[in-house]
Amino acid sequence: MLVLNNNCSIGPRRNLFLDELERNPRYRGMTAKQRQAKADFLEQSILDFVASGKGLVAIHGAPTMLNNSAQFTEMIGAAFDYHPSNQELSSARSTLITRWWRHSAARSRSFTAMSRIASMAL
């Protein structure tokens, strides 16, 4: 089982493997071509792992790990699109559905929360 939890890549390239291969001094001696080949190999390793029937859990920012990879996006089922600015979410305009009925928000008659709701592209 592979668990990816909020392992977000940076920049418009959106490739966590390249981010790490460039950032980590251990890989300083690699050329750009070698880093790209290693990143491609690591991506294919994840795709092969999941395709072989082993499990994958992708949590929160995990889709951004390889956000520009068509194969990774297909495997995850979505790609991160953008974060809009904070938005008000209130019970006056929304329905609160909770599995944790003991939580105070589930017992109150109204609530307001501020959040950046992520937009995912399918």
Residue pairs with C-beta under 8 A, 6 or more apart in sequence:
1 54
1 55
1 56
1 57
2 46
2 49
2 50
2 54
2 55
2 56
2 57
3 56
3 57
3 59
4 56
4 57
4 58
4 59
4 62
4 65
5 59
5 60
5 62
6 59
6 60
6 61
6 62
7 16
7 61
7 62
7 65
8 16
8 61
8 64
8 65
9 15
9 16
9 18
9 19
9 64
9 65
9 66
9 67
10 19
11 19
13 19
13 68
14 64
14 65
14 66
14 67
14 68
15 39
15 66
15 68
15 69
16 64
16 65
16 66
17 38
17 39
17 42
17 43
17 66
18 35
18 36
18 39
20 27
21 27
21 30
21 35
21 38
21 39
22 35
27 35
27 38
30 38
43 66
43 69
43 71
43 72
46 56
46 72
47 71
47 72
47 75
49 56
50 56
50 75
56 75
58 76
61 80
62 76
63 73
63 76
63 78
63 79
63 80
63 120
64 80
65 72
66 72
66 73
67 73
67 79
67 80
73 79
77 122
78 120
78 121
78 122
79 120
79 121
80 118
80 119
80 120
80 121
81 118
81 119
81 120
81 121
82 118
82 119
83 116
83 117
83 118
83 119
84 116
84 117
84 119
85 116
86 114
86 115
86 116
87 114
87 115
87 116
87 117
88 112
88 113
88 114
89 112
89 113
89 114
89 115
89 117
90 110
90 111
90 112
90 113
91 108
91 109
91 110
91 111
91 112
92 110
96 105
96 106
96 111
98 105
98 106
100 106
101 107
105 111
